[in-house]
Amino acid sequence: MNLFKDLNSKRINYGISIAKLCRTADISYSTWLRNQRGETSPNTRTIEKLDKAIHIIREQKIRDHGTQS
């Protein structure tokens, strides 16, 4: 499985919308879609930004809700 698919699986498991992830990672929705469709491959910087954004959103959810669910 590639890194983008792994990150997308995490996003889904954590209940993070694509829009929120893109905003937090500062990438465009069209970039997300091109990567998801396999039209382009994300570069290392994009993967790093998405991974960091997932962690930021996850931590924020934990703080806001006091739970990891």
C-alpha positions in Angstrom: 0.0 0.0 0.0 1.4 3.4 -0.8 1.8 6.3 1.6 -1.1 8.3 0.2 -3.5 5.4 0.6 -2.2 4.9 4.2 -2.9 8.5 5.0 -6.3 8.4 3.4 -7.2 5.3 5.5 -6.1 7.2 8.7 -8.2 10.2 7.6 -11.2 8.0 7.2 -10.6 6.1 10.5 -10.3 9.3 12.4 -13.4 10.9 10.8 -11.5 13.7 9.2 -13.1 15.3 6.1 -11.0 15.9 3.0 -11.8 19.6 3.1 -10.6 20.0 6.7 -7.4 17.9 6.0 -6.6 20.0 2.9 -7.1 23.3 4.8 -5.0 22.2 7.7 -2.3 20.7 5.4 -2.5 23.8 3.1 -2.9 21.8 0.0 -5.6 22.3 -2.6 -8.6 20.0 -2.9 -7.7 19.5 -6.6 -4.2 18.3 -5.5 -5.9 15.8 -3.2 -8.2 14.6 -6.0 -5.4 14.1 -8.5 -3.4 12.1 -6.0 -6.5 10.0 -5.0 -7.3 9.2 -8.6 -3.7 8.3 -9.3 -3.3 11.0 -11.9 -0.2 12.3 -10.0 1.9 11.0 -7.2 2.3 13.2 -4.1 5.7 14.4 -3.4 7.5 14.0 -0.1 6.5 17.5 1.1 2.8 16.8 0.4 2.9 13.5 2.3 4.7 15.2 5.2 2.1 18.1 5.2 -0.8 15.6 5.2 0.7 13.4 7.9 1.3 16.4 10.1 -2.2 17.8 9.5 -3.8 14.4 10.5 -1.9 14.5 13.7 -2.8 18.1 14.4 -6.5 17.4 13.8 -6.4 14.2 15.8 -4.8 16.0 18.8 -7.3 18.8 18.5 -10.2 16.3 18.5 -8.8 14.6 21.6 -8.4 18.0 23.4 -11.9 19.2 22.4 -13.7 15.9 23.3 -11.4 14.5 26.0 -11.4 11.1 24.2 -9.6 9.3 21.5 -12.8 8.2 19.7 
